Amino acid sequence: MLIAKVIGTTVSTIKDEKLIGRKLLVVRQTDEHGVTSGKPYVAIDTVDAGVGDLVLTCSGSSARQTDITKDTPVDAVIMSIIDTLEVEGKIVFQKYPARQGS
């Protein structure tokens, strides 16, 4: 699995019939602090992610292991939206800010 940030969307009107109705998002790998690196790639979204979300992706044959992507021609899938990322005991990413006084 890789940590990635959703940086855009793609629209394709002509595609394999197994991809019809599926959202395709442009993602870019990040490090544990959210700093992007590498080339952008397209991943099929299985969790209703959106631009700006930090997500977990997998690729290759693992990308075809979800209920939505089984037996489809995909090489990358978004299978999780990250809420909190903790590294070496420190929270380095939190999707929803902690409430004051909680």
C-alpha positions, 0 to 999 in steps of 0.5 A, spaced: 500 500 500 502 507 498 500 513 501 497 518 496 494 525 495 488 525 490 490 531 486 485 531 480 479 527 476 479 524 470 473 523 465 473 518 460 466 517 456 469 511 452 472 505 456 471 498 458 464 496 460 467 494 466 469 501 468 462 504 466 460 508 472 466 508 476 470 514 478 477 515 476 481 520 480 488 522 479 493 521 485 500 522 487 504 518 492 506 522 498 511 521 504 508 520 511 508 528 512 504 529 505 509 531 501 508 529 494 513 525 489 513 521 483 509 521 477 501 522 478 497 516 476 490 514 475 486 510 480 479 507 480 476 510 487 472 505 491 471 509 497 468 516 494 474 520 495 475 527 493 480 532 491 485 533 497 484 527 500 490 523 503 488 516 501 491 509 501 492 505 494 495 499 492 497 497 485 498 491 480 494 484 482 492 487 489 488 492 485 483 487 483 482 484 490 476 489 492 469 487 490 468 493 485 475 492 482 474 484 481 476 482 474 476 489 471 482 492 467 485 496 473 492 497 475 491 502 481 485 502 486 483 507 492 481 503 497 481 507 504 481 515 505 486 516 511 483 520 517 489 520 522 496 518 520 501 517 526 508 516 525 513 515 531 508 517 536 506 523 533 500 525 529 503 528 522 496 528 519 489 529 521 483 530 516 478 533 521 482 538 526 481 536 534 475 540 537 478 545 542 476 542 550 475 535 548 
